[in-house]
Amino acid sequence: MSSIENPTPGERWKQGVDHDPRSEEIIRALSDLDWQFYNGVFDIKVGGDGDDGENMMYLLDYWFANKDIKQCESAEGHSNE
């Protein structure tokens, strides 16, 4: 188990944790591409609390944080995998 804590998506929202810039970039790009090529079939909205884009960003934030934690632990030589 990791010694570095990674808050859940719900905890991130409650704590007001800023989104990882990578998450924002991906979701905004997907939203733009969805409208460009599929006439908004996924209807990914960003810019407000609780919209689907916001929720996807919190999921990606969690995923990126886990990935970063694993890379950090691996670099330090004490990965638990």
N, C-alpha and C positions, 0 to 999 in steps of 0.2 A: 504494500500500500504506500502511496506517495505521502511524503511529509509536507508537500505543498498543497494547500487547500484550493479547490476550484468550486466556487458557488454554483448551485444549480441555476438553470434559466429563470426560475421563479424567484430565487434569492437575488439574482442580479437585478431583476426588475424592481423588487422591493427596496433594494439598497441604492438604486439609481446609478448602477455601474455603467459607465460609458461603453458604447459598442466598440468592438475591435474594428479598426479601420478596414481590415480585410473583409469582415462581415458586411459592412456598409457597402463596400465596393461591389461585392458579388451580388447582393440583393438588388442594388440600384441597377446594375448591369442586366440582371435577369428581368427586372421589371421593364426596362427600356427595350430589351430584345423581344420580350413577350408582346409588347405593343407594336413593335416594328414588324415582326414576322407572323404573329398569330392574333392580331387585333385584340390583344388583351385577354385572351382566353383564361389565363391564370389570375388575372386581376390583382396582381401583386401591388399592394399599396404601401407606401412608406411615408413617414412624416407625422404619425400620431401614435399615441400610446394604445396598445392593444390591437393594432391592425395586423394583418397577416405578415406583411413585410417586417414589422417590428418583431413579431414572434419568431420568424425565421432567422432574424439577426441574432436574437438571444440564443437560439439553438447553435448557430455557427460560432458565436462567441464562446460557448461552452466547449464545442469541438476544437476550436483553435487553441483554447487555453489548455485542454488536455494534451493536445499535440505538442505544444510548447513545453509543458511540464515534462513530458516524456523525453523530449530532446535535451532539455536541461539536465535531467537526471542521468541520461545516457552519457552526456558530455562530462558529468562529474564522476562517472564510473560506478554509480549505484542504482542502476535500473532494476526494477523488481519484476521484469518480464522473464 
